[in-house]
């Protein structure tokens, strides 16, 4: 049985992380102490990446969008609604891999149109307001995403204490 040690030397049962019941994906220990969250997102297979990685106390959540493998891009007209969905997905990924929202230490937000910044910032603030925390964040405009209906993509980093 593998153990994860965080900065406070608390032992975490690796099997409990791997067996987390979640409908968003499967946690796989790819090498000792490295846990990857794999989902049904086709881009993970196409590009060879994973939704999230946990290594010791560090959790990295990959760029997340509001797309669905069967329905396509959700809310193509609304950067706010896309951001809300994305923050929900980030939260679910964190919980599945053994972390929580208050463990987030950095967020990076990418938008296609800088005019969407107020709506994306509103969703960002709502995502963290109820937890009583503020998170360092970067928001930048980019040229394009892999699908023209995507308006927002968000990444998050967390440290579990």
C-alpha positions in Angstrom: 0.0 0.0 0.0 1.4 3.4 -1.0 1.4 6.3 1.3 1.4 10.0 0.5 3.2 12.3 3.0 2.2 16.0 3.1 4.2 18.8 4.6 2.8 18.1 8.1 4.0 14.5 7.8 0.4 13.2 7.9 0.1 9.9 6.1 -2.6 9.6 3.5 -3.7 6.1 2.3 -3.1 6.0 -1.4 -5.7 3.4 -1.8 -8.3 5.8 -0.5 -7.4 8.3 -3.2 -7.6 5.7 -5.9 -10.9 4.3 -4.7 -12.7 7.6 -4.5 -16.1 7.0 -5.9 -16.5 9.6 -8.6 -18.4 9.9 -11.9 -15.9 12.3 -13.3 -13.0 9.9 -13.7 -10.6 7.4 -12.4 -7.5 8.1 -10.2 -4.5 6.0 -11.3 -1.2 5.7 -9.4 1.2 5.8 -12.4 4.3 5.5 -10.3 4.8 5.5 -6.5 3.2 8.6 -5.1 2.0 10.0 -8.4 -1.8 10.0 -8.9 -3.4 11.0 -12.2 -7.1 11.8 -12.6 -8.3 10.4 -15.9 -11.6 11.3 -17.4 -13.6 10.4 -20.6 -12.6 13.7 -22.2 -11.3 12.7 -25.7 -8.6 15.3 -25.6 -6.8 13.4 -22.9 -6.4 10.4 -25.2 -5.6 12.5 -28.3 -3.0 14.7 -26.6 -1.8 12.2 -24.0 -2.5 14.4 -21.0 -4.5 14.0 -17.8 -7.2 16.1 -16.0 -5.2 16.4 -12.8 -2.0 15.2 -11.1 -1.3 14.9 -7.4 2.2 14.4 -6.2 2.6 14.7 -2.4 0.8 17.9 -1.3 0.7 19.4 -4.8 -2.2 19.2 -7.1 -2.3 20.5 -10.7 -5.5 20.8 -12.6 -5.2 21.0 -16.4 -6.8 23.6 -18.5 -10.6 23.0 -18.2 -13.3 24.0 -20.5 -17.1 23.8 -20.6 -17.2 21.1 -23.3 -19.0 17.8 -23.3 -18.0 14.7 -25.4 -21.6 14.2 -26.5 -23.1 17.7 -26.4 -20.2 19.8 -27.6 -19.4 23.1 -26.1 -21.9 24.2 -23.4 -23.3 27.7 -23.3 -21.4 29.0 -26.4 -23.0 32.4 -25.9 -22.0 32.9 -22.2 -18.5 33.2 -20.8 -20.1 33.5 -17.3 -21.9 30.1 -17.6 -18.9 28.5 -19.1 -16.7 29.7 -16.2 -19.3 28.5 -13.6 -19.2 25.0 -15.2 -15.4 25.1 -15.2 -15.1 26.0 -11.6 -17.6 23.1 -10.7 -15.4 20.7 -12.7 -12.2 22.0 -11.0 -13.9 21.5 -7.6 -15.0 17.9 -8.6 -11.5 17.1 -9.8 -10.0 18.4 -6.6 -12.3 16.3 -4.4 -11.8 13.2 -6.5 -8.0 13.4 -6.1 -8.2 14.2 -2.4 -8.1 18.0 -2.2 -10.6 20.8 -1.6 -11.3 24.3 -2.9 -9.5 25.9 0.0 -6.3 24.1 -1.1 -6.2 26.2 -4.3 -3.2 28.5 -4.4 -3.3 29.8 -8.0 -5.7 30.1 -10.9 -5.0 30.9 -14.5 -7.9 32.1 -16.7 -7.8 32.4 -20.5 -10.5 34.2 -22.5 -11.0 34.8 -26.2 -12.5 38.3 -25.8 -11.3 40.7 -23.1 -14.8 42.1 -23.0 -15.7 38.9 -21.2 -13.4 39.6 -18.2 -16.2 41.0 -16.0 -18.4 37.9 -16.4 -15.5 35.5 -15.9 -14.3 37.5 -12.8 -17.9 37.3 -11.4 -17.8 33.5 -11.7 -14.3 33.4 -10.2 -15.4 35.5 -7.2 -18.6 33.4 -6.7 -16.5 30.2 -6.8 -14.4 31.3 -3.8 -16.6 33.8 -1.9 -18.4 31.2 0.2 -15.1 29.7 1.3 -13.9 33.1 2.6 -10.7 32.9 0.6 -9.0 34.9 -2.1 -6.9 33.1 -4.6 -4.0 34.6 -6.7 -5.2 34.7 -10.3 -4.1 35.6 -13.8 -6.6 36.4 -16.6 -5.3 36.9 -20.1 -6.8 37.1 -23.6 -5.7 34.5 -26.1 -6.1 34.2 -29.8 -8.1 30.9 -30.0 -9.1 27.6 -28.4 -9.5 24.2 -30.0 -13.2 24.9 -30.7 -14.6 28.3 -31.8 -17.5 28.1 -29.2 -15.1 27.9 -26.3 -14.9 31.3 -24.6 -13.0 30.4 -21.4 -10.3 27.9 -20.2 -9.2 27.7 -16.6 -6.3 26.0 -14.8 -5.8 25.6 -11.0 -2.9 24.6 -8.7 -3.5 23.5 -5.1 -1.3 22.5 -2.1 -2.8 20.2 0.4 -1.7 20.9 4.0 
